[in-house]
Amino acid sequence: MEFKQSLSQRIIIAFALMSALVAGAFAMGIVATVHLVEEKLISAGLGGDLQRLLLMDNVTDWSHRPEPDQLFYFSNGPGDFRLPKDLRHLEPGFHEVFRENLSYHAMVEIVDGRRYVLLQDQSDFEERERVLFAVVLVGFVLSLALAVFLGWVLARKVMAPVVRLARQVRHRDQLLGLAPPLAPDYAADEVGELAVAFDATLGRLRQALTRERLFTSDVSHELRTPLMILASSCELLLENPGIDQRGRAQVERIARACEEMRELVQTFLMLARAQREDTGVAPQQPLSQVAEGLLSLWRGPIENKGLKLIFEPGQPEAKSYNATLLHAVMGNLLRNALHYTEQGFIRLTLTGTGFLVEDSGVGIPEEKREAMFEPFVRGSEKRGEGLGLGLSLVQRICENQGWSVSLTTMEPNGCRFQVELSRA
């Protein structure tokens, strides 16, 4: 069973329920006990009064015999002592009767075939019961309030080390290699064991992050040399006047792929080497300049496929962004649009705070839109030789830079990717 309340709230609720159960049981017990004892005392008193009246049965004047709050009746009694019809059915013993909106305690005796009934007004008894109920109710409410307060105090004290541990674990500095261990700050209790487990887990996570960062950095660094050799070879081949047109087109394609690979390697190296706060040393360019460079790179492949490339420059803000990362985000979105569009258009629109890449391609079903930003996820109609890492890289870069990327559909078909550049 899952609880939606926090652990502190559950402690307070547990205290309140326990207090309500205990206090309610005590209150009901007190009320029942007092009611039973008082009823026994009243019945004993009424029985004694009735016996005294029966001892004076030889006197004919009964007006002075009952107490002021009592009524005395008996069978064939004279005048006001005559037994009313509504009391003739009562069996011998103690009863509670209601007459004319008033309640009475009644004691009934049958002697020699004659029925004697002594009534006593229980208004005072009911008043005492109301006072008792009020006192018990106030005590119940106060005990409940006290339980909630004590539960709140206890919850704060119990949860304080847990909250502190959660904040320490949540703090990103804990992933740094020089971060101190958490366990020494806590007692050798359950929270301390949890801190030890966190230390072990964070240690393994730091090692994994370090290995990943070093691997990505080393691979990106080592790829630079062969890519430079490929680019230089392509330049030399293009300078050769003896190469035919078909060969020149293939060499240009290789050169363009090398340039894309070089930019991708530079992107991975930057993501592996520096966190978000360290990327200020990277080259900075305005949005329009990055867009113009990419348009010159992608216009040929897009138009050679028979598609129309539309550029709407808009009026972007005069801000500069990390050129390498922005180039990777916009380039991957344009490449994705090219792969999944067979006819129609691809449109790049610059806005005040970002840009949009729209196409008239096959589109992405609604149930797959969120998954498209996961690694190794590709569209239903897989095109090209991609591994499904482009959009994942876009998402990672946007998260690293504080940007946002969203995907919506176009009508009647196609995709719209919108990127908001919230950080300069």
Secondary structure by P-SEA (a helix, b strand, c coil): ccccccaaaaaaaaaaaaaaaaaaaaaaaaaaaaaaaaaaaaaaaaaaaaaaaaaacccccccccccccbbbbbcccccccccccccccccccccccccccbbbbbbbbbcccbbbbbbbbaaaaaaaaaaaaaaaaaaaaaaaaaaaaaaaaaaaaaaaaaaaaaaaaacccccccccccccccccccaaaaaaaaaaaaaaaaaaaaaaaaaaaaaaaaaaaaaaaaaaaaaaaaaacccccaaaaaaaaaaaaaaaaaaaaaaaaaaaaccccccccccccccaaaaaaaaaaacaaaaaaacbbbbbbbccccccccaaaaaaaaaaaaaaaaaaaccccbbbbbbccccbbbbccccccccccccccccccccccccccccccaaaaaaaaaaaaacbbbbbbbcccbbbbbbbbcccc
